Amino acid sequence: MSYEDIRVKKEGRIATITVDRPNVLNATRHETMLEIDRALNDIEADENVRVIVLTGAGEKAFISGGDISVMASDPLWADKAPKGQEVCTRIEFFPKPVIARINGVALGAGIEVAMCCDIRIAAETAIMGQPELRLGIIPGYGATQRLPRLVGIGKAKELILMGVRIGAPEALRIGLVNQVVPLSELDSAVTQAAEKLLGMGPVALHMAKTAMNYGNQADLRTGLAMEARCYSHCFGTEDRVEGVNAFLEKRRPQFKGK
């Protein structure tokens, strides 16, 4: 499968999607989001792939935002924004865990894409923020909704309304990222996180994501009901039998995702 704006690499059970537009610091356009969506179709259908890493090409940028030059020349830019929002939501609810490898600048659409990932690991040199209001617009890929849920409404308003940019250590402090490491150690940290995820039952990972994602948008009673349904689903799987037997036999489980 060929792409223009992204690269997809599969190594073992890990698939890496790399936004590859270095001439604009990996800024996204409508076609970028369509290609990510296509890549997710392929990865979802590939039973061998169990973890996804999402990153940007080079060492300067994860995703620097939307491509402003395209925005300025495309009269239909706003009409295309819902598709980008849809792809972000797909990442959030994707049945396989997604790690954001934040290797550099993550602004606007960049941090919005990262927020949809399950685990966010950033290089200590990364810079993050939502600068859209400086352009006379607001975030369009979900930041007004996801950022308050991650860091609290007060901090989210500061970041969005004032266009404040923060470094990786501050992002870690407020809960926007899960881990910060030197750039030279980023690949190792991402690999370690991926290996931990690969050690979990694939169905259980999907169900845990489902319970948390839907529960986060509901009241406690509804969230608990969702957890119960997801728990029941896990209990009827081959993976649950394998996991329990492996524990009792003191060996590593061989999950099949069934």
N, C-alpha and C positions, 0 to 999 in steps of 0.2 A: 504494500500500500504506500503510495507516494504522497508527500506533503510538501508545502512550500514554506509555511511559517513555523513548523514544529519538527522535531525528530523523535522517533520512538525506538527504543532499544529494549530487548528482552534478554535478560540473563538469568537462567534458572527460573525461579518462581517470582522474580521481580521484574516489573516493567517500568521503564523510566520515560516520561514524557518531558521533553525539553523544548521550551519556547525559544526559537532560534531566529531572532531578528536583531542581531547585535548592532546593526547600523542605527537602530532607534532604541537601543538599550532594552530590547525585547518587549517594546510596547505592543499592545494588542490592537487588532482591528477585527472587524466582523468575521473575516475569513479565518483568523486565528482561533476564535472560539468554535467555529464550525469544524475546524480540523481537530481540536481537542475532543469535541463531541464524537467525531468519527473514530478517533483513537480509542475512546472509552468503549465504543461499540465493539471494537475488535478485542480489547482487553477483557471485557465482560464475558465474551463468548469463549475466551481461551481458558479452559479449566486448569491449565498448568500454571497460570499467573495468579498469585495470591496476594501480592502487595504491589502498590503503585507508588512511585516517587515522581513528584512534579517539581520541575526546576527551570532555571533559565540558563541560556548559553553564556559562557565566559565567567569572569569573576566580578564584573561590575554591577550586574543587575539580575534580579529574579524576574520581575516584570515591572517596568518603570511606570506603568499606567496605560491608559488608552493612547493610541497614536493621534496626537493633536493635529498633525498635518492632514491626516485623513479625515478627522472630525471636522476640520475647517472647510474641507472641500466636498464633503458628502452631505447633501441636504436631507438624506434619509437616515443619518446616523442615529437619531433618537428613536426612530421606528425600529431599528435593528437591536437596540439595547436589551429588550426583553429576552432575545435569544441568548445573549451573554449571561443574563441573570439565570436563565433556565439551565445553562451549562454549569454555572456555579452551584446551583441547587443539586444538580445531578452528581457533582463531585461530593457534595456534603452527604448525600444519601446513597452513594455508590456502595454496592454490596461487598466490595473489597476495601480494606483500609488504604488510605492515601496519606503519604508523608510529603509535606512541603519542605523542600530543601532550599532555604532562603539564602542564596549565595551573595546577595548584594541589595541594591535599591529595590524596595517593594512599595510603590506608591499607587494610590488610586485603585485601579482595577487589579494591580498586583497584590496588594494586601487583601483585597476582596476575594481573590482566588485563593490566597493562602488561608484565609479564615474558614474556607469551606473544607480544607483538609483536616484530617483527624489529628495529626501530630505535626507540629511546626518546629523545625530545627533551623536556627539562624546562625550565620557567621557573625562574629562579634563586630564586624565592620558594617553590617547591614543597617540601612536607614528605612524607616517605615512612616507612613502617614497618608492622610486623605486631603489632597490639595485642591479638590474640585471646586470649592467655593471661590477660589481665586480666579477661576475661569468663568464664574457666573453660573455654574451648574451645581448639581449635588451628586453624590455617589449614585451610580445606577446599577451596580451588580450586587447590592445587598448590604453595604456597610451600615446604612442607617438602622438596619434591623439586627445584623449579626454583631456588630461592634459593641453595642450596649449590653448584649447578652454575654459577651466575653469579658468585658472590662468594667461594666457598670455604666449607667447613663451619664453620670457626671464626667467621667474621663472620656467617654465617647463624644460628648458634646464639645469638650475641649479640643479633641483631635479633629473633629469634623468642622465645627463652626469657626475655629480659629486657625485651622490648617496647620496645626502643630506637627512637626516632624520629630520623631524620637529614634534613638539608637537602640540596638539590640538589647543592651542591659536593661533599659527602661521598659522595653517591650516584655522582657521576661518578668520584671517586677510586677507589672500590672496584669500579667496573665495572657498577653497577646501571643506569646510564643512559649513553647514548652522547654526549650533548651537553647543555650548559646555557647558556641565553641569557637576557637580560632578558625579562620578560613582553612588553614592547612589540615585541620582535623574534621572538617565538615563531612567529607565522604565517609570517614570512619564512623562518625556518630550516626549518620543516616543508615549505614549498613548495619550497625548494632541494633538500631531501632527496628529495622526491617526484619532482622533475624529473630528478634523477640516476638514480633507479630506472626512470623512464619511458624513459631512454636505453638501457636494457639489454634484451636479448632476453627476452620473457616466458617462453618455455619454459625458457631457461637459468636465469632467476630461480627458477622452480619447482623445477628439478632441483637447483640449488645449495642451496636451502632443504631439500629432501628429503635430500640427502646429509649436510648438517651436522646436521639434527635427528635422523635415525636414527643417524648415526655417533657423535653425542654420547652415545648411550645404549648403545653397543656397544664391543667391543674394537677395537683398531686394524685388525686384519686384516679384520674384518667391515665396518668403516667404509670401508676402501679398496675392498673389493668393491662396496659400494653406490656409491661415487664412480665406479667404472669403469662400472657399469650406467647411471648417470645421464649420464655423459660420452657413452657410446655412443648413448643416446637423443637427446641434443642433436645429435650428428653427423648423424643421419638427417633433420633438420628443414630446412624451407625457410628458417627464420631463420638457420641456420648458413651456408647458401649466401649469403644476403643479407648477413650480417655480414662474411664473408670478402671478397665482391665489393666491398662498400662500403669496406672498408679498402684494398684494392688500387686502387680508383678514387678514393680520397681524398675520400669524401663521407660524409654521415651515413646510417646504415642505416635502412631503413623496415621495421621488424619487423612481422609479421602474427600472431605467436603460433602459428605452425604449423610 
